[in-house]
Amino acid sequence: MTSGTYLSPSVANLVLDGYFQRTRADPEINELDGLSKREREVLKLIADGHSSAAIAKAVHISPRTVDTHRHNLRKKLDIHSIAGLTKFAVRLGLTST
């Protein structure tokens, strides 16, 4: 016998509606959805305190590409400093520390 939680269709719809309303209402979640997988990865490494050179080595791209990702992150998220990007990532739980 498997264990699990079972919801009637009407209750499941209420739960999902509530989830989607919170997601749409939370601009940080929506902003994160606008980032590419690589941008999220770079954002996490920035928030963990890594330099462009260290990030480049970790994800096998050039330091200049890392700088381009930093620029794109600041533009997409409308955050104008590395400290701001770090605070954003910490709020969303993206850091490993």
Backbone as CSV, one residue per row, in Angstrom:
resi,resn,N_x,N_y,N_z,CA_x,CA_y,CA_z,C_x,C_y,C_z
1,MET,0.850,-1.167,0.000,0.000,0.000,0.000,0.897,1.231,0.000
2,THR,0.593,2.196,-0.846,1.364,3.430,-0.893,0.678,4.486,-0.044
3,SER,1.506,5.331,0.530,0.931,6.411,1.326,0.954,7.687,0.502
4,GLY,0.057,8.575,0.807,0.010,9.836,0.083,-1.181,10.642,0.534
5,THR,-1.279,11.806,-0.001,-2.389,12.687,0.309,-3.294,12.739,-0.903
6,TYR,-4.556,12.526,-0.661,-5.522,12.537,-1.741,-6.523,13.653,-1.504
7,LEU,-6.800,14.416,-2.547,-7.741,15.514,-2.453,-8.842,15.315,-3.481
8,SER,-10.038,15.692,-3.093,-11.120,15.659,-4.065,-10.817,16.698,-5.133
9,PRO,-11.369,16.564,-6.326,-11.107,17.537,-7.389,-11.442,18.968,-6.978
10,SER,-12.506,19.166,-6.231,-12.867,20.534,-5.840,-11.840,21.121,-4.866
11,VAL,-11.348,20.318,-3.934,-10.341,20.787,-2.990,-9.009,21.002,-3.723
12,ALA,-8.648,20.113,-4.611,-7.417,20.261,-5.384,-7.449,21.562,-6.184
13,ASN,-8.581,21.885,-6.776,-8.703,23.135,-7.533,-8.521,24.346,-6.634
14,LEU,-9.078,24.309,-5.422,-8.899,25.415,-4.486,-7.428,25.595,-4.109
15,VAL,-6.756,24.487,-3.857,-5.344,24.536,-3.495,-4.520,25.110,-4.646
16,LEU,-4.754,24.631,-5.840,-4.004,25.116,-6.999,-4.307,26.575,-7.299
17,ASP,-5.566,26.973,-7.183,-5.926,28.377,-7.408,-5.194,29.282,-6.423
18,GLY,-5.145,28.872,-5.162,-4.442,29.651,-4.149,-2.954,29.756,-4.458
19,TYR,-2.370,28.659,-4.902,-0.951,28.663,-5.256,-0.687,29.625,-6.411
20,PHE,-1.489,29.542,-7.456,-1.269,30.393,-8.621,-1.526,31.862,-8.302
21,GLN,-2.457,32.152,-7.428,-2.693,33.540,-7.041,-1.492,34.104,-6.289
22,ARG,-0.902,33.302,-5.394,0.285,33.751,-4.661,1.454,33.947,-5.610
23,THR,1.613,33.049,-6.569,2.708,33.142,-7.523,2.588,34.408,-8.355
24,ARG,1.393,34.697,-8.846,1.195,35.906,-9.650,1.346,37.162,-8.810
25,ALA,0.991,37.079,-7.535,1.046,38.247,-6.660,2.464,38.529,-6.165
26,ASP,3.351,37.563,-6.233,4.714,37.730,-5.733,5.638,38.093,-6.888
27,PRO,6.012,39.363,-7.020,6.824,39.772,-8.155,8.189,39.104,-8.199
28,GLU,8.739,38.719,-7.023,10.039,38.058,-7.033,9.964,36.705,-7.731
29,ILE,8.882,35.966,-7.512,8.732,34.682,-8.172,8.587,34.895,-9.669
30,ASN,7.766,35.875,-10.064,7.583,36.155,-11.482,8.887,36.594,-12.125
31,GLU,9.679,37.418,-11.452,10.955,37.867,-11.990,11.915,36.697,-12.165
32,LEU,11.920,35.788,-11.236,12.795,34.632,-11.328,12.416,33.769,-12.516
33,ASP,11.120,33.679,-12.812,10.666,32.905,-13.963,11.194,33.475,-15.271
34,GLY,11.532,34.759,-15.306,12.034,35.398,-16.511,13.513,35.167,-16.755
35,LEU,14.172,34.454,-15.853,15.603,34.209,-15.992,15.863,32.859,-16.650
36,SER,16.933,32.806,-17.424,17.333,31.530,-18.021,17.954,30.639,-16.940
37,LYS,18.092,29.374,-17.263,18.706,28.431,-16.325,20.126,28.890,-15.982
38,ARG,20.877,29.349,-16.983,22.247,29.806,-16.752,22.270,31.064,-15.885
39,GLU,21.334,31.989,-16.122,21.272,33.198,-15.306,20.978,32.856,-13.846
40,ARG,20.092,31.905,-13.616,19.801,31.476,-12.240,21.050,30.883,-11.597
41,GLU,21.774,30.095,-12.375,22.989,29.462,-11.872,24.032,30.531,-11.513
42,VAL,24.218,31.506,-12.389,25.167,32.585,-12.130,24.709,33.410,-10.932
43,LEU,23.419,33.697,-10.840,22.879,34.447,-9.706,23.189,33.730,-8.392
44,LYS,22.997,32.434,-8.355,23.287,31.658,-7.147,24.762,31.765,-6.777
45,LEU,25.638,31.642,-7.771,27.071,31.713,-7.504,27.500,33.124,-7.080
46,ILE,26.881,34.148,-7.669,27.133,35.523,-7.225,26.748,35.656,-5.756
47,ALA,25.565,35.177,-5.419,25.065,35.285,-4.048,25.929,34.502,-3.067
48,ASP,26.563,33.454,-3.560,27.468,32.678,-2.708,28.837,33.342,-2.568
49,GLY,29.012,34.500,-3.246,30.231,35.283,-3.073,31.356,34.976,-4.033
50,HIS,31.081,34.261,-5.107,32.137,33.897,-6.057,32.448,35.046,-7.018
51,SER,33.699,35.138,-7.403,34.132,36.138,-8.371,33.731,35.693,-9.781
52,SER,33.828,36.620,-10.718,33.526,36.282,-12.119,34.433,35.163,-12.607
53,ALA,35.709,35.226,-12.245,36.650,34.181,-12.675,36.270,32.821,-12.098
54,ALA,35.882,32.794,-10.829,35.497,31.528,-10.191,34.199,30.991,-10.788
55,ILE,33.252,31.880,-11.063,31.989,31.457,-11.680,32.260,30.895,-13.067
56,ALA,33.097,31.599,-13.828,33.432,31.155,-15.183,34.019,29.749,-15.164
57,LYS,34.926,29.523,-14.248,35.563,28.204,-14.142,34.555,27.132,-13.734
58,ALA,33.661,27.480,-12.807,32.689,26.505,-12.296,31.681,26.069,-13.351
59,VAL,31.276,27.007,-14.220,30.230,26.670,-15.197,30.762,26.582,-16.628
60,HIS,32.095,26.643,-16.755,32.772,26.442,-18.044,32.370,27.463,-19.102
61,ILE,32.428,28.749,-18.706,32.214,29.846,-19.632,33.310,30.879,-19.383
62,SER,33.414,31.859,-20.247,34.448,32.876,-20.075,34.023,33.890,-19.008
63,PRO,35.010,34.537,-18.370,34.668,35.590,-17.406,33.859,36.715,-18.053
64,ARG,34.104,36.997,-19.311,33.338,38.034,-20.005,31.866,37.621,-20.134
65,THR,31.619,36.347,-20.370,30.233,35.862,-20.433,29.570,35.981,-19.073
66,VAL,30.321,35.715,-18.013,29.788,35.898,-16.651,29.395,37.359,-16.455
67,ASP,30.265,38.271,-16.885,29.954,39.698,-16.758,28.705,40.067,-17.554
68,THR,28.523,39.453,-18.712,27.305,39.679,-19.501,26.086,39.180,-18.743
69,HIS,26.199,38.015,-18.120,25.083,37.491,-17.318,24.789,38.426,-16.138
70,ARG,25.835,38.943,-15.489,25.640,39.893,-14.386,24.857,41.117,-14.872
71,HIS,25.279,41.637,-16.025,24.605,42.804,-16.594,23.140,42.492,-16.889
72,ASN,22.897,41.341,-17.525,21.527,40.951,-17.870,20.671,40.728,-16.636
73,LEU,21.244,40.151,-15.595,20.504,39.949,-14.344,20.093,41.280,-13.744
74,ARG,21.042,42.221,-13.690,20.723,43.539,-13.125,19.626,44.228,-13.938
75,LYS,19.701,44.098,-15.242,18.708,44.733,-16.106,17.341,44.062,-15.960
76,LYS,17.297,42.734,-16.044,16.022,42.007,-15.964,15.345,42.184,-14.610
77,LEU,16.134,42.199,-13.549,15.574,42.269,-12.200,15.454,43.707,-11.699
78,ASP,15.986,44.647,-12.478,15.999,46.058,-12.082,16.680,46.226,-10.722
79,ILE,17.807,45.547,-10.588,18.641,45.616,-9.385,20.001,46.112,-9.849
80,HIS,20.506,47.150,-9.210,21.659,47.852,-9.762,22.988,47.601,-9.061
81,SER,23.045,46.605,-8.211,24.315,46.306,-7.545,24.413,44.805,-7.274
82,ILE,25.639,44.367,-7.075,25.862,42.965,-6.730,25.263,42.669,-5.358
83,ALA,25.358,43.635,-4.455,24.751,43.454,-3.129,23.244,43.256,-3.265
84,GLY,22.619,44.020,-4.148,21.184,43.876,-4.379,20.838,42.513,-4.962
85,LEU,21.652,42.050,-5.912,21.426,40.709,-6.479,21.565,39.649,-5.391
86,THR,22.548,39.837,-4.524,22.771,38.875,-3.440,21.576,38.854,-2.490
87,LYS,21.091,40.027,-2.101,19.933,40.090,-1.203,18.709,39.438,-1.850
88,PHE,18.512,39.671,-3.131,17.405,39.071,-3.866,17.500,37.541,-3.815
89,ALA,18.690,37.018,-4.113,18.901,35.570,-4.115,18.705,34.978,-2.734
90,VAL,19.169,35.660,-1.693,19.014,35.173,-0.320,17.539,35.117,0.046
91,ARG,16.774,36.166,-0.305,15.333,36.192,-0.012,14.622,35.008,-0.642
92,LEU,15.076,34.596,-1.821,14.423,33.482,-2.502,15.009,32.131,-2.119
93,GLY,16.005,32.120,-1.256,16.596,30.862,-0.812,17.480,30.205,-1.854
94,LEU,18.085,30.988,-2.743,18.917,30.422,-3.802,20.342,30.136,-3.363
95,THR,20.763,30.682,-2.241,22.135,30.501,-1.809,22.315,29.182,-1.092
96,SER,23.534,28.695,-1.139,23.815,27.416,-0.461,24.295,27.641,0.958
97,THR,24.462,28.907,1.352,24.941,29.189,2.709,23.843,29.733,3.564
